[in-house]
Amino acid sequence: MNQDYIKLDNWSIIEEGFNPKRVKSSESLFSIGNGAMGQRANFEEHYSGETFQGSYVAGVYYPDKTRVGWWKNGYPEYFAKVLNAPNWIGINVEINGEQLDLFTCKKVENFRRELNMKEGWLSRSFIATLKDGITVEVNAKRFLSLDLEEVGAIQYQIKPLNEDAEIIFQPYLDSGITNEDTNWDDKFWDTRNVSHKNHQAFIEAKTMKTDFHTCTFMESKIYIDEKSLIIEPKFKADATYASFCYKHSVKQNETYTIHKFGGYVVDRNHEKSKLVTVAKSVLKSATKKGFNTLLEDQKKAWDLIWNMSDITISGDVKAQQGIRFNIFQLNQTYLGRDSRLNIGPKGFTGEKYGGSTYWDTEAYCIPFYMATKNQNVARTLLEYRYNHLEKAIENAQKLGFKNGAALYPMVTMNGEECHNEWEITFEEIHRNGAIAFAIYNYCRYTDDYSYIPEKGLEVLIGIARFWHQRANFSTAKNKYVILGVTGPNEYENNVNNNWYTNYLAQWCINYALENIGKVEEEYASDFTRIMNKVKLSTLELAEWKAVADNMYFPFSEKHNVYLQQDGFLDKELITVADLDKSQRPINQKWSWDHILRSPYIKQADVLQGFYFFEDHFTEEELERHFDFYEPFTVHESSLSPCVHSIQAAKLGKMEQAYEFYLRTSRLDLDDYNKEVHEGLHITSMAGTWMSIVEGFGGMRVKDNKLSFTPKIPKQWDAYSFKVNFRNQILKVEVCQSDTKFELEGNTELQILVNNLPVTITPNSLITV
């Protein structure tokens, strides 16, 4: 049974009624972020029940020493932890000497929480009766500013309903926090200084080992019934904590309000010695505007984002809420403003997975950012990997590879591998292929080839060298094979000849060879510079080509399909439909030994290859492979349903496509995998966008033109989306009877619709 307490709404995530068992899940679902920082939806006031306190600053991490039972050569020294940062949101509340705590209140009524995605804010309201009998109404609203990205703002209001009350607001900063996700219970933070001046407080702290310096700051304003109050607060502090105490006698039905401004400045962006000075300047900007003006600015900033990235769905609120939630969280996580950052799989919603970058960025996220931002944002994501090329070469050297072979990390913060499950770190090498594919995908979509001679070719050469060395010649097969790998399906480890991995390896080598030729022909000076750097010989290129031309692909004549890996047919092939539902999810019910011997597929594997390289295969081949593999797929990876949705839509299996779409779009909202309390699945959310635009919309680039084969689920009346294609904004609206295209700009655009050419002229509506 999936969770079902989130109310259906087109623009908001809403929870009604207070249930302590839901607190941790809701803390994930209602998380907020602005690309530079983020936080789980923890209560501002003290909460003694089960909670997962989490605030995070982009790019700030801790290298937690690797913990494994048996050390293997090549293991990374550390597993990077997404750091739980000092907490600035806290406001303890005392009413007539009793602490407000929803876990211990006599009664909590009218509890409502809303994440307004259209305007970018989080609110919470409730009526609480305390043990001594006083009843109060509380309304809280907060957001992380998109305009002043180092600042967040909170409005917290309390109204005594049945008697006068003495109320204390105690806003605080706390750097004495720990990570839930830690290997050795190390101390991650070293607090250097706690200071205050007037209504402002500052905690300067640095991370152990990585030496990131931060200043967490706050300033508060107090009001009674919207009139400003001058209260001289008492200041309290210890080694890791700072608080102010604002006490006031509040009459029955008066509203006592605190506006708290807080956030972080970090030495990634400012000089270490000037962090407090910068924090004061940031607070001056925030308080000068005030809560209400900052909130209006927030609404405008989100309006601009939605104007380009929104997908509308008519006639299906569940589907509409799902896609907007995914788009909202992607934009909260990454806005493309800082080339040193990337898209973490949990974003700012939890600590699981450690590290900020997986192959998810290249395989799933780049299409979303290319189409809903501009090509500079996608190019920045590609440059992130170029900037880490030397580290990728070092990562490969640690595993015994030579001559500039590059193995990009499975998980990273700074280009170094920091993941340490051997079957993934050493064997899930297909990640290298996704990085090469992203370069191809970017050039195909943007028509910006300049990236390859400037930066991309060096990456492609390092990756091709890796595949050349990783393959070995099998005399028995008279082919090149790739042994001991884990494909995208992590429910098979240490297998031989994973088809997807072998196919990617062949393609990467051929793509590198093709681009070496093109750069030599058309970009002579870049070619000379690169060849002087990488020292490629004609003999080495010939060896690459021999590997690519003679790659082995396991194939079943009986089933007429490529095999996921050599031993797939040795398994007992019982489909998911015949698996007892009580055994699901198998990753929580079965031993790893049981999983590895089963035929069950965690996520698209062979079908991932058919998604990337669909032009290489006929639709009939796709259908055969879909019909063979989908029945064995348990979709226990967040990255699985979206690929299956796209493939099902292409094949006209619209009922399946719709079911997979709902699953990918509501994976967290409905908690399919029973783990949302740990955080959201941010990177897979880009796959939800792809399910609509590439799946139902059928958007591709064909013959250097944008191409659509629109389809629509019977559950929908219509849907629409916008894409930025080569700096031209195209709006597509698909109804049950036709498809409408509208172009912003000055020049006409030639597209294909159902393989027929259509010319779209600017600012006119074309109906097909």
Buried (B, 14 or more C-beta within 10 A) or exposed (E): EEBEBBBBBEBBBBBEEBEEEBBBBBBBBBBBBBBBBBBBBBBBBBBEEEBBBBBBBBBBBBBBEBEEEEEEEBBBEBBBBBBBBBBBBBBBBBBBEBBBBBBBBEEBEEBBBBBBBBBBBBBBBBBBBBEEEBBBBBBBBBBBBBBBBBBBBBBBBBBBBEEBBEBBBBBBBBBBBEBEBBBEEBEBBBBEEBEBEEBBBBBBBBBEBBEBBBBBBBBBBBBBEEEEBEBEBEBEBEEBBBBBBBEBEBEEEBBBBBBBBBBBBBBBBBEBEEBBEBBBBBBEBBBEBEBEEBBEBBBEBBEEBBEBBBBEBBBBEBBBBBBBBBBBBBBBBBBBBBBEBBBBBBBBBBBBBBBBBBBBBBBBBBBBBBBBBBBEBBBBBBBBBBBBBEBBBBBBBBBEBEBBBBBBBBBBBBBBBBBBBBBBBBBBBBBBBBBBBBBBBBBEBBEBBBBBBBBBBBBBBBBBBBBBBBBEEBEEEEBBBBBBBBBBBBBBBBBBBBBBBBBBBBBBBBBBBEBBEBBBEEBEEBBEBBBEEBEBEEEBBEBBBBBBEBBBEBEEEEBEBBBBBBEBBEBEBEEBEEBEEEEBBBBEEBEEEEBBBBBBBBBBBBBBBBBBBBEEBEEEBBBBBBEBBBBBBBBBBBBBBBBBBBBBBBBEBBEBBBBBBBBBBBBBBBBBBEBBBBBBBBBBBBBBBBBBBBBBBBBBBEEEBBBBBBBBBEBBEBBBBBBBBBEBBBBBBBBEEEBBBBBEBEEEBEBBBEEEEBEBEBEEEBEB
